[in-house]
Amino acid sequence: MHAEQRINGIIFSEYDYISAKTDWHFHENPYFMYALQGNLYDINKKQKMLCPSGSFLLHN
């Protein structure tokens, strides 16, 4: 994690993902994800999706 800021109950975080895969996990709260650069493969129980730079996702 590069940075994290909390404003009015909303948490803004910036991360670098350098590994090809992360282990299965879950998040307590819904979140938005914006890919700044590179490609991300978002894989969950329902679908697999390529998310290139500029992708904006909501995970509820």
Order of alpha helices (4+ residues) and beta strands (2+ residues): beta-beta-beta-beta-beta-beta
